[in-house]
Amino acid sequence: MGKARSSDAGEQPMVLDLFVIGLMIALNPLPIMAFVLVVSAPGGVWKGLAFILAWLGCLVVVIALVLLVTGGQPPPPRSPPSTAGLAVRLVIGIGLVAYAEHRRRRRPAADAARTSGETPSGSAEEPSALTRMDRTSAWSAAGLGVLLQPWGMVAAAAATVLQADLSHGATYLALIGFCLLATSTLLAMELYMVFAQERAARALTGMRAWLSDHKDPAIVLGCLVLGVWLAARSLYELTR
C-alpha cells in the first residue's frame, strides 16, 4: 500500500505538468491561425479534420514511443534515465525562455517595419502555403498539422511522460486528457464550422485577423510561462 501511495504521489506532478504543457499548446496562436485558413477554404471541414487527425496523431505517436522505451514503468528516482529526463526538461525550459526573450527583442523592429509599410502584418512568418489553402488537398492540410506542431512543447511533454506508470488507470486518463487538451482549440473550431458554418467562418476570420496583430505577445507570454514552469520544476526535482 505504501508503494501504491508513493506511485500515486509521483503521478500528481506529471498530471499537473501535462496540464500546463497541453494548455500552452492549445493556446499557441500560429496553429490556430493556420487552422482558420484550412477550415475557411472550400471543403474546409474535411481539410480541418485531416489537420486535426495529423496533429493528434503526432501527439499519440510521441507518447507511444516514450512508453515503448520505458515499458510503461517510470524510471527509479535519481536513476540516470530519470535525471536525464529532468535535464532535458530543464534545457527545454531554458530554451523557451531564451526564445521568448529573443522574440520580445525583435518586436520593435518588426513593428517599425510594419508601420513603414515594408512588411504586411503577419505575412513575414506565415508559411507561404497558408495563402493557397483553396488549392490544397486534405493531405496538404494534414502535412500542415504535422509541420505546425510546437515541437519544443511536445518534446517537453515527451520528457514528462517518462514518469508515466501504466499500472494505474488514472495514467491513461491523464495521457488521453493531455492529447484532448492540446487539441481542444482545433476541435472547438472544427465543431463550430460543422454546426454553424457561415457564422463560424465570419467569427474565425475575425479572430485570425486579431491574432495576426497580437500573435507575437501571445507567443512570448506562452513560451515564457511554460519555460519558467519547466525550468523551475526541473531544478526543484534535480536539487531536492
PyRosetta script that sets phi, psi and omega in degrees:
from pyrosetta import init, pose_from_sequence

init()
pose = pose_from_sequence("MGKARSSDAGEQPMVLDLFVIGLMIALNPLPIMAFVLVVSAPGGVWKGLAFILAWLGCLVVVIALVLLVTGGQPPPPRSPPSTAGLAVRLVIGIGLVAYAEHRRRRRPAADAARTSGETPSGSAEEPSALTRMDRTSAWSAAGLGVLLQPWGMVAAAAATVLQADLSHGATYLALIGFCLLATSTLLAMELYMVFAQERAARALTGMRAWLSDHKDPAIVLGCLVLGVWLAARSLYELTR")
pose.set_psi(1, -38.2)
pose.set_omega(1, 177.9)
pose.set_phi(2, -62.3)
pose.set_psi(2, -39.3)
pose.set_omega(2, 178.3)
pose.set_phi(3, -64.4)
pose.set_psi(3, -39.9)
pose.set_omega(3, 179.5)
pose.set_phi(4, -63.8)
pose.set_psi(4, -42.4)
pose.set_omega(4, 178.7)
pose.set_phi(5, -62.9)
pose.set_psi(5, -40.4)
pose.set_omega(5, 179.0)
pose.set_phi(6, -62.8)
pose.set_psi(6, -41.3)
pose.set_omega(6, 179.8)
pose.set_phi(7, -67.1)
pose.set_psi(7, -40.4)
pose.set_omega(7, 178.2)
pose.set_phi(8, -62.4)
pose.set_psi(8, -40.1)
pose.set_omega(8, 178.5)
pose.set_phi(9, -63.5)
pose.set_psi(9, -34.8)
pose.set_omega(9, 178.0)
pose.set_phi(10, -71.5)
pose.set_psi(10, -26.0)
pose.set_omega(10, 179.7)
pose.set_phi(11, -73.0)
pose.set_psi(11, -33.5)
pose.set_omega(11, -174.3)
pose.set_phi(12, -60.4)
pose.set_psi(12, -46.3)
pose.set_omega(12, 175.6)
pose.set_phi(13, -60.4)
pose.set_psi(13, -37.3)
pose.set_omega(13, 179.3)
pose.set_phi(14, -62.7)
pose.set_psi(14, -43.9)
pose.set_omega(14, -179.8)
pose.set_phi(15, -62.3)
pose.set_psi(15, -43.5)
pose.set_omega(15, 179.9)
pose.set_phi(16, -64.4)
pose.set_psi(16, -43.6)
pose.set_omega(16, 178.8)
pose.set_phi(17, -62.5)
pose.set_psi(17, -43.7)
pose.set_omega(17, 179.3)
pose.set_phi(18, -64.4)
pose.set_psi(18, -34.5)
pose.set_omega(18, 177.7)
pose.set_phi(19, -63.6)
pose.set_psi(19, -46.6)
pose.set_omega(19, -178.9)
pose.set_phi(20, -64.5)
pose.set_psi(20, -45.1)
pose.set_omega(20, -179.8)
pose.set_phi(21, -63.9)
pose.set_psi(21, -45.9)
pose.set_omega(21, 179.6)
pose.set_phi(22, -60.5)
pose.set_psi(22, -38.5)
pose.set_omega(22, 179.2)
pose.set_phi(23, -65.9)
pose.set_psi(23, -42.9)
pose.set_omega(23, 179.4)
pose.set_phi(24, -65.8)
pose.set_psi(24, -36.6)
pose.set_omega(24, 175.9)
pose.set_phi(25, -64.3)
pose.set_psi(25, -44.6)
pose.set_omega(25, -177.6)
pose.set_phi(26, -63.0)
pose.set_psi(26, -30.4)
pose.set_omega(26, -176.3)
pose.set_phi(27, -95.4)
pose.set_psi(27, 1.9)
pose.set_omega(27, 179.2)
pose.set_phi(28, -63.3)
pose.set_psi(28, 123.3)
pose.set_omega(28, -171.5)
pose.set_phi(29, -73.3)
pose.set_psi(29, -28.9)
pose.set_omega(29, -175.0)
pose.set_phi(30, -64.1)
pose.set_psi(30, -48.7)
pose.set_omega(30, 175.3)
pose.set_phi(31, -61.2)
pose.set_psi(31, -35.1)
pose.set_omega(31, 179.5)
pose.set_phi(32, -63.0)
pose.set_psi(32, -46.0)
pose.set_omega(32, 179.8)
pose.set_phi(33, -61.9)
pose.set_psi(33, -42.4)
pose.set_omega(33, 179.0)
pose.set_phi(34, -64.8)
pose.set_psi(34, -41.3)
pose.set_omega(34, -177.5)
pose.set_phi(35, -65.7)
pose.set_psi(35, -35.8)
pose.set_omega(35, 177.5)
pose.set_phi(36, -60.1)
pose.set_psi(36, -41.9)
pose.set_omega(36, 177.4)
pose.set_phi(37, -64.7)
pose.set_psi(37, -38.1)
pose.set_omega(37, -179.1)
pose.set_phi(38, -63.3)
pose.set_psi(38, -50.7)
pose.set_omega(38, -175.1)
pose.set_phi(39, -76.4)
pose.set_psi(39, -16.6)
pose.set_omega(39, 178.8)
pose.set_phi(40, -84.6)
pose.set_psi(40, -12.2)
pose.set_omega(40, -179.9)
pose.set_phi(41, -77.7)
pose.set_psi(41, 162.7)
pose.set_omega(41, 173.5)
pose.set_phi(42, -56.2)
pose.set_psi(42, 134.7)
pose.set_omega(42, -175.1)
pose.set_phi(43, 68.9)
pose.set_psi(43, 24.9)
pose.set_omega(43, -172.7)
pose.set_phi(44, -64.2)
pose.set_psi(44, -30.4)
pose.set_omega(44, -179.6)
pose.set_phi(45, -62.7)
pose.set_psi(45, -43.7)
pose.set_omega(45, 179.8)
pose.set_phi(46, -71.7)
pose.set_psi(46, -37.8)
pose.set_omega(46, 176.1)
pose.set_phi(47, -64.8)
pose.set_psi(47, -39.8)
pose.set_omega(47, 177.1)
pose.set_phi(48, -62.9)
pose.set_psi(48, -39.1)
pose.set_omega(48, 177.7)
pose.set_phi(49, -63.7)
pose.set_psi(49, -40.6)
pose.set_omega(49, 177.9)
pose.set_phi(50, -63.3)
pose.set_psi(50, -41.7)
pose.set_omega(50, 177.2)
pose.set_phi(51, -58.5)
pose.set_psi(51, -47.9)
pose.set_omega(51, -177.7)
pose.set_phi(52, -65.0)
pose.set_psi(52, -43.4)
pose.set_omega(52, -179.0)
pose.set_phi(53, -63.2)
pose.set_psi(53, -39.8)
pose.set_omega(53, 178.0)
pose.set_phi(54, -67.8)
pose.set_psi(54, -41.9)
pose.set_omega(54, 178.4)
pose.set_phi(55, -60.3)
pose.set_psi(55, -51.0)
pose.set_omega(55, -179.0)
pose.set_phi(56, -66.2)
pose.set_psi(56, -37.3)
pose.set_omega(56, 178.7)
pose.set_phi(57, -61.0)
pose.set_psi(57, -38.4)
pose.set_omega(57, 177.5)
pose.set_phi(58, -60.5)
pose.set_psi(58, -45.4)
pose.set_omega(58, 180.0)
pose.set_phi(59, -62.0)
pose.set_psi(59, -44.3)
pose.set_omega(59, -178.7)
pose.set_phi(60, -64.3)
pose.set_psi(60, -43.1)
pose.set_omega(60, -179.0)
pose.set_phi(61, -63.7)
pose.set_psi(61, -43.7)
pose.set_omega(61, 179.9)
pose.set_phi(62, -61.6)
pose.set_psi(62, -45.9)
pose.set_omega(62, 179.9)
pose.set_phi(63, -64.5)
pose.set_psi(63, -42.4)
pose.set_omega(63, -179.7)
pose.set_phi(64, -62.0)
pose.set_psi(64, -40.2)
pose.set_omega(64, 179.4)
pose.set_phi(65, -64.2)
pose.set_psi(65, -40.8)
pose.set_omega(65, 178.3)
pose.set_phi(66, -63.8)
pose.set_psi(66, -45.2)
pose.set_omega(66, -179.7)
pose.set_phi(67, -66.3)
pose.set_psi(67, -31.8)
pose.set_omega(67, 177.0)
pose.set_phi(68, -65.8)
pose.set_psi(68, -38.7)
pose.set_omega(68, 179.3)
pose.set_phi(69, -69.0)
pose.set_psi(69, -42.4)
pose.set_omega(69, -176.4)
pose.set_phi(70, -85.2)
pose.set_psi(70, -13.5)
pose.set_omega(70, -175.4)
pose.set_phi(71, 70.4)
pose.set_psi(71, 17.3)
pose.set_omega(71, 179.8)
pose.set_phi(72, 77.3)
pose.set_psi(72, 11.8)
pose.set_omega(72, 178.6)
pose.set_phi(73, -122.7)
pose.set_psi(73, 128.6)
pose.set_omega(73, -179.1)
pose.set_phi(74, -68.5)
pose.set_psi(74, 145.3)
pose.set_omega(74, 176.7)
pose.set_phi(75, -66.6)
pose.set_psi(75, 150.2)
pose.set_omega(75, 179.1)
pose.set_phi(76, -59.7)
pose.set_psi(76, 146.0)
pose.set_omega(76, 177.0)
pose.set_phi(77, -56.4)
pose.set_psi(77, 143.1)
pose.set_omega(77, 178.7)
pose.set_phi(78, 70.5)
pose.set_psi(78, 1.8)
pose.set_omega(78, 177.2)
pose.set_phi(79, -76.5)
pose.set_psi(79, 160.3)
pose.set_omega(79, 179.3)
pose.set_phi(80, -54.8)
pose.set_psi(80, -44.0)
pose.set_omega(80, 178.7)
pose.set_phi(81, -63.3)
pose.set_psi(81, -39.7)
pose.set_omega(81, 179.7)
pose.set_phi(82, -65.5)
pose.set_psi(82, -44.4)
pose.set_omega(82, 178.8)
pose.set_phi(83, -64.7)
pose.set_psi(83, -39.4)
pose.set_omega(83, 178.9)
pose.set_phi(84, -63.2)
pose.set_psi(84, -40.9)
pose.set_omega(84, 178.4)
pose.set_phi(85, -61.8)
pose.set_psi(85, -42.3)
pose.set_omega(85, 177.9)
pose.set_phi(86, -65.9)
pose.set_psi(86, -38.3)
pose.set_omega(86, 179.2)
pose.set_phi(87, -64.7)
pose.set_psi(87, -39.5)
pose.set_omega(87, 177.8)
pose.set_phi(88, -63.1)
pose.set_psi(88, -43.6)
pose.set_omega(88, 178.5)
pose.set_phi(89, -62.6)
pose.set_psi(89, -38.6)
pose.set_omega(89, 178.7)
pose.set_phi(90, -64.0)
pose.set_psi(90, -44.8)
pose.set_omega(90, 179.1)
pose.set_phi(91, -63.0)
pose.set_psi(91, -42.7)
pose.set_omega(91, 179.1)
pose.set_phi(92, -63.3)
pose.set_psi(92, -42.9)
pose.set_omega(92, 179.1)
pose.set_phi(93, -60.4)
pose.set_psi(93, -46.6)
pose.set_omega(93, 178.2)
pose.set_phi(94, -63.3)
pose.set_psi(94, -39.8)
pose.set_omega(94, 178.6)
pose.set_phi(95, -62.3)
pose.set_psi(95, -40.2)
pose.set_omega(95, 179.0)
pose.set_phi(96, -66.3)
pose.set_psi(96, -40.0)
pose.set_omega(96, 177.2)
pose.set_phi(97, -63.7)
pose.set_psi(97, -43.5)
pose.set_omega(97, 179.2)
pose.set_phi(98, -63.3)
pose.set_psi(98, -40.8)
pose.set_omega(98, 179.1)
pose.set_phi(99, -65.1)
pose.set_psi(99, -40.3)
pose.set_omega(99, 178.0)
pose.set_phi(100, -61.0)
pose.set_psi(100, -42.6)
pose.set_omega(100, 179.3)
pose.set_phi(101, -67.6)
pose.set_psi(101, -40.3)
pose.set_omega(101, 177.3)
pose.set_phi(102, -60.9)
pose.set_psi(102, -43.7)
pose.set_omega(102, -178.9)
pose.set_phi(103, -68.5)
pose.set_psi(103, -36.6)
pose.set_omega(103, 178.4)
pose.set_phi(104, -64.6)
pose.set_psi(104, -40.3)
pose.set_omega(104, -177.8)
pose.set_phi(105, -68.8)
pose.set_psi(105, -30.1)
pose.set_omega(105, -177.5)
pose.set_phi(106, -86.3)
pose.set_psi(106, -8.3)
pose.set_omega(106, -179.2)
pose.set_phi(107, -60.6)
pose.set_psi(107, -44.9)
pose.set_omega(107, -179.2)
pose.set_phi(108, -58.2)
pose.set_psi(108, -40.5)
pose.set_omega(108, 179.4)
pose.set_phi(109, -65.6)
pose.set_psi(109, -40.4)
pose.set_omega(109, 179.2)
pose.set_phi(110, -66.2)
pose.set_psi(110, -40.9)
pose.set_omega(110, 178.8)
pose.set_phi(111, -64.0)
pose.set_psi(111, -40.0)
pose.set_omega(111, 179.5)
pose.set_phi(112, -64.9)
pose.set_psi(112, -39.0)
pose.set_omega(112, 178.8)
pose.set_phi(113, -64.7)
pose.set_psi(113, -41.2)
pose.set_omega(113, 178.8)
pose.set_phi(114, -64.2)
pose.set_psi(114, -42.0)
pose.set_omega(114, -178.2)
pose.set_phi(115, -62.7)
pose.set_psi(115, -37.1)
pose.set_omega(115, -179.8)
pose.set_phi(116, -80.2)
pose.set_psi(116, -5.9)
pose.set_omega(116, 177.9)
pose.set_phi(117, 86.0)
pose.set_psi(117, 10.0)
pose.set_omega(117, -178.8)
pose.set_phi(118, -74.3)
pose.set_psi(118, -34.7)
pose.set_omega(118, -175.7)
pose.set_phi(119, -132.7)
pose.set_psi(119, 119.9)
pose.set_omega(119, 176.7)
pose.set_phi(120, -61.0)
pose.set_psi(120, 145.7)
pose.set_omega(120, -177.8)
pose.set_phi(121, -56.9)
pose.set_psi(121, 126.5)
pose.set_omega(121, 173.3)
pose.set_phi(122, 81.3)
pose.set_psi(122, -7.2)
pose.set_omega(122, -172.2)
pose.set_phi(123, -84.3)
pose.set_psi(123, -22.2)
pose.set_omega(123, -171.0)
pose.set_phi(124, -69.1)
pose.set_psi(124, -33.3)
pose.set_omega(124, -171.6)
pose.set_phi(125, -109.7)
pose.set_psi(125, -2.5)
pose.set_omega(125, -179.6)
pose.set_phi(126, -86.5)
pose.set_psi(126, 135.0)
pose.set_omega(126, 176.6)
pose.set_phi(127, -56.8)
pose.set_psi(127, 139.1)
pose.set_omega(127, -177.0)
pose.set_phi(128, -60.1)
pose.set_psi(128, -25.5)
pose.set_omega(128, -179.7)
pose.set_phi(129, -62.8)
pose.set_psi(129, -25.0)
pose.set_omega(129, -176.8)
pose.set_phi(130, -67.9)
pose.set_psi(130, -20.5)
pose.set_omega(130, 179.5)
pose.set_phi(131, -87.7)
pose.set_psi(131, 1.5)
pose.set_omega(131, -178.6)
pose.set_phi(132, -125.4)
pose.set_psi(132, 34.1)
pose.set_omega(132, -176.1)
pose.set_phi(133, -62.0)
pose.set_psi(133, -29.3)
pose.set_omega(133, -177.5)
pose.set_phi(134, -68.5)
pose.set_psi(134, -14.8)
pose.set_omega(134, -179.3)
pose.set_phi(135, -109.2)
pose.set_psi(135, 5.5)
pose.set_omega(135, -177.8)
pose.set_phi(136, -97.5)
pose.set_psi(136, 161.5)
pose.set_omega(136, 179.1)
pose.set_phi(137, -99.6)
pose.set_psi(137, 175.9)
pose.set_omega(137, 175.8)
pose.set_phi(138, -62.7)
pose.set_psi(138, -32.5)
pose.set_omega(138, 177.7)
pose.set_phi(139, -64.3)
pose.set_psi(139, -39.4)
pose.set_omega(139, 177.5)
pose.set_phi(140, -65.8)
pose.set_psi(140, -38.9)
pose.set_omega(140, 177.1)
pose.set_phi(141, -63.1)
pose.set_psi(141, -40.3)
pose.set_omega(141, 176.9)
pose.set_phi(142, -63.1)
pose.set_psi(142, -38.8)
pose.set_omega(142, 177.3)
pose.set_phi(143, -61.9)
pose.set_psi(143, -38.5)
pose.set_omega(143, 176.1)
pose.set_phi(144, -64.5)
pose.set_psi(144, -35.7)
pose.set_omega(144, 178.1)
pose.set_phi(145, -60.5)
pose.set_psi(145, -33.5)
pose.set_omega(145, 177.0)
pose.set_phi(146, -78.9)
pose.set_psi(146, -45.8)
pose.set_omega(146, -175.4)
pose.set_phi(147, -62.8)
pose.set_psi(147, -38.7)
pose.set_omega(147, -172.8)
pose.set_phi(148, -92.0)
pose.set_psi(148, 8.4)
pose.set_omega(148, 171.1)
pose.set_phi(149, -58.0)
pose.set_psi(149, 134.9)
pose.set_omega(149, 172.2)
pose.set_phi(150, -75.5)
pose.set_psi(150, 84.6)
pose.set_omega(150, -166.7)
pose.set_phi(151, -63.9)
pose.set_psi(151, -28.2)
pose.set_omega(151, 175.6)
pose.set_phi(152, -62.9)
pose.set_psi(152, -41.9)
pose.set_omega(152, 178.7)
pose.set_phi(153, -70.0)
pose.set_psi(153, -37.9)
pose.set_omega(153, 177.5)
pose.set_phi(154, -64.2)
pose.set_psi(154, -38.3)
pose.set_omega(154, 177.1)
pose.set_phi(155, -63.5)
pose.set_psi(155, -37.9)
pose.set_omega(155, 176.3)
pose.set_phi(156, -62.8)
pose.set_psi(156, -39.6)
pose.set_omega(156, 176.9)
pose.set_phi(157, -64.1)
pose.set_psi(157, -40.8)
pose.set_omega(157, 179.3)
pose.set_phi(158, -61.6)
pose.set_psi(158, -43.4)
pose.set_omega(158, 178.5)
pose.set_phi(159, -65.2)
pose.set_psi(159, -30.9)
pose.set_omega(159, 178.5)
pose.set_phi(160, -72.6)
pose.set_psi(160, -36.6)
pose.set_omega(160, -177.9)
pose.set_phi(161, -68.1)
pose.set_psi(161, -13.3)
pose.set_omega(161, 173.6)
pose.set_phi(162, -54.6)
pose.set_psi(162, -27.4)
pose.set_omega(162, -178.3)
pose.set_phi(163, -87.7)
pose.set_psi(163, 4.3)
pose.set_omega(163, -177.2)
pose.set_phi(164, -71.3)
pose.set_psi(164, 135.3)
pose.set_omega(164, 177.6)
pose.set_phi(165, -117.5)
pose.set_psi(165, 105.1)
pose.set_omega(165, -174.8)
pose.set_phi(166, -76.1)
pose.set_psi(166, -0.2)
pose.set_omega(166, 174.3)
pose.set_phi(167, -76.4)
pose.set_psi(167, -7.7)
pose.set_omega(167, 178.2)
pose.set_phi(168, -111.3)
pose.set_psi(168, 129.4)
pose.set_omega(168, 179.9)
pose.set_phi(169, -61.5)
pose.set_psi(169, -30.7)
pose.set_omega(169, -179.5)
pose.set_phi(170, -63.3)
pose.set_psi(170, -26.6)
pose.set_omega(170, 179.6)
pose.set_phi(171, -64.7)
pose.set_psi(171, -41.9)
pose.set_omega(171, 177.9)
pose.set_phi(172, -60.1)
pose.set_psi(172, -42.6)
pose.set_omega(172, 179.1)
pose.set_phi(173, -63.8)
pose.set_psi(173, -39.1)
pose.set_omega(173, 179.8)
pose.set_phi(174, -64.7)
pose.set_psi(174, -41.9)
pose.set_omega(174, -178.9)
pose.set_phi(175, -69.2)
pose.set_psi(175, -41.9)
pose.set_omega(175, 177.2)
pose.set_phi(176, -64.6)
pose.set_psi(176, -42.1)
pose.set_omega(176, 178.7)
pose.set_phi(177, -61.1)
pose.set_psi(177, -39.0)
pose.set_omega(177, 177.6)
pose.set_phi(178, -61.9)
pose.set_psi(178, -47.1)
pose.set_omega(178, -179.2)
pose.set_phi(179, -61.3)
pose.set_psi(179, -41.9)
pose.set_omega(179, 179.9)
pose.set_phi(180, -69.4)
pose.set_psi(180, -39.4)
pose.set_omega(180, 179.0)
pose.set_phi(181, -64.6)
pose.set_psi(181, -44.1)
pose.set_omega(181, -179.8)
pose.set_phi(182, -64.6)
pose.set_psi(182, -22.3)
pose.set_omega(182, -178.4)
pose.set_phi(183, -104.5)
pose.set_psi(183, -1.6)
pose.set_omega(183, -168.8)
pose.set_phi(184, -60.7)
pose.set_psi(184, -40.2)
pose.set_omega(184, -179.1)
pose.set_phi(185, -63.7)
pose.set_psi(185, -43.1)
pose.set_omega(185, 179.0)
pose.set_phi(186, -66.0)
pose.set_psi(186, -42.5)
pose.set_omega(186, 178.8)
pose.set_phi(187, -61.3)
pose.set_psi(187, -41.8)
pose.set_omega(187, -179.6)
pose.set_phi(188, -63.0)
pose.set_psi(188, -43.4)
pose.set_omega(188, 179.2)
pose.set_phi(189, -66.5)
pose.set_psi(189, -38.9)
pose.set_omega(189, 178.7)
pose.set_phi(190, -63.3)
pose.set_psi(190, -45.3)
pose.set_omega(190, 179.2)
pose.set_phi(191, -65.2)
pose.set_psi(191, -37.2)
pose.set_omega(191, 177.2)
pose.set_phi(192, -60.2)
pose.set_psi(192, -43.3)
pose.set_omega(192, 178.9)
pose.set_phi(193, -66.6)
pose.set_psi(193, -34.7)
pose.set_omega(193, -178.8)
pose.set_phi(194, -66.8)
pose.set_psi(194, -42.9)
pose.set_omega(194, -170.9)
pose.set_phi(195, -97.3)
pose.set_psi(195, -16.9)
pose.set_omega(195, 178.9)
pose.set_phi(196, -150.5)
pose.set_psi(196, 71.0)
pose.set_omega(196, -167.1)
pose.set_phi(197, -62.4)
pose.set_psi(197, -49.6)
pose.set_omega(197, -175.9)
pose.set_phi(198, -66.1)
pose.set_psi(198, -46.6)
pose.set_omega(198, 179.2)
pose.set_phi(199, -64.1)
pose.set_psi(199, -40.2)
pose.set_omega(199, 179.8)
pose.set_phi(200, -64.0)
pose.set_psi(200, -40.6)
pose.set_omega(200, -179.2)
pose.set_phi(201, -60.4)
pose.set_psi(201, -42.5)
pose.set_omega(201, 178.6)
pose.set_phi(202, -66.1)
pose.set_psi(202, -44.8)
pose.set_omega(202, -177.4)
pose.set_phi(203, -66.3)
pose.set_psi(203, -42.5)
pose.set_omega(203, -177.8)
pose.set_phi(204, -70.2)
pose.set_psi(204, -34.4)
pose.set_omega(204, 176.9)
pose.set_phi(205, -64.6)
pose.set_psi(205, -42.0)
pose.set_omega(205, 176.4)
pose.set_phi(206, -64.3)
pose.set_psi(206, -39.6)
pose.set_omega(206, 178.7)
pose.set_phi(207, -64.2)
pose.set_psi(207, -39.9)
pose.set_omega(207, 179.7)
pose.set_phi(208, -65.5)
pose.set_psi(208, -38.9)
pose.set_omega(208, 177.8)
pose.set_phi(209, -62.5)
pose.set_psi(209, -40.3)
pose.set_omega(209, 178.4)
pose.set_phi(210, -66.3)
pose.set_psi(210, -43.6)
pose.set_omega(210, 179.6)
pose.set_phi(211, -64.3)
pose.set_psi(211, -34.4)
pose.set_omega(211, 179.7)
pose.set_phi(212, -59.7)
pose.set_psi(212, -33.7)
pose.set_omega(212, 179.9)
pose.set_phi(213, -88.4)
pose.set_psi(213, -16.7)
pose.set_omega(213, -174.5)
pose.set_phi(214, -122.8)
pose.set_psi(214, 10.4)
pose.set_omega(214, -174.7)
pose.set_phi(215, -67.7)
pose.set_psi(215, -35.1)
pose.set_omega(215, -177.9)
pose.set_phi(216, -62.7)
pose.set_psi(216, -50.3)
pose.set_omega(216, 175.8)
pose.set_phi(217, -59.6)
pose.set_psi(217, -36.4)
pose.set_omega(217, 179.9)
pose.set_phi(218, -66.0)
pose.set_psi(218, -42.6)
pose.set_omega(218, 179.5)
pose.set_phi(219, -66.2)
pose.set_psi(219, -43.1)
pose.set_omega(219, 178.8)
pose.set_phi(220, -60.1)
pose.set_psi(220, -47.2)
pose.set_omega(220, -178.3)
pose.set_phi(221, -64.4)
pose.set_psi(221, -45.4)
pose.set_omega(221, -178.7)
pose.set_phi(222, -62.8)
pose.set_psi(222, -45.0)
pose.set_omega(222, 179.6)
pose.set_phi(223, -66.5)
pose.set_psi(223, -38.4)
pose.set_omega(223, -179.6)
pose.set_phi(224, -66.4)
pose.set_psi(224, -46.4)
pose.set_omega(224, -179.7)
pose.set_phi(225, -61.4)
pose.set_psi(225, -49.7)
pose.set_omega(225, -178.2)
pose.set_phi(226, -67.9)
pose.set_psi(226, -39.0)
pose.set_omega(226, 179.9)
pose.set_phi(227, -62.7)
pose.set_psi(227, -45.7)
pose.set_omega(227, 178.4)
pose.set_phi(228, -63.7)
pose.set_psi(228, -41.6)
pose.set_omega(228, 179.1)
pose.set_phi(229, -59.6)
pose.set_psi(229, -51.0)
pose.set_omega(229, -177.8)
pose.set_phi(230, -63.9)
pose.set_psi(230, -43.4)
pose.set_omega(230, -179.1)
pose.set_phi(231, -64.4)
pose.set_psi(231, -44.9)
pose.set_omega(231, -178.5)
pose.set_phi(232, -65.4)
pose.set_psi(232, -44.2)
pose.set_omega(232, -179.1)
pose.set_phi(233, -65.4)
pose.set_psi(233, -40.8)
pose.set_omega(233, -178.5)
pose.set_phi(234, -67.9)
pose.set_psi(234, -43.1)
pose.set_omega(234, 177.9)
pose.set_phi(235, -61.7)
pose.set_psi(235, -40.9)
pose.set_omega(235, 178.9)
pose.set_phi(236, -61.8)
pose.set_psi(236, -46.0)
pose.set_omega(236, -179.0)
pose.set_phi(237, -67.7)
pose.set_psi(237, -34.4)
pose.set_omega(237, -178.7)
pose.set_phi(238, -74.5)
pose.set_psi(238, -27.9)
pose.set_omega(238, -173.4)
pose.set_phi(239, -104.6)
pose.set_psi(239, -7.8)
pose.set_omega(239, -175.9)
pose.set_phi(240, -79.2)
pose.dump_pdb("model.pdb")
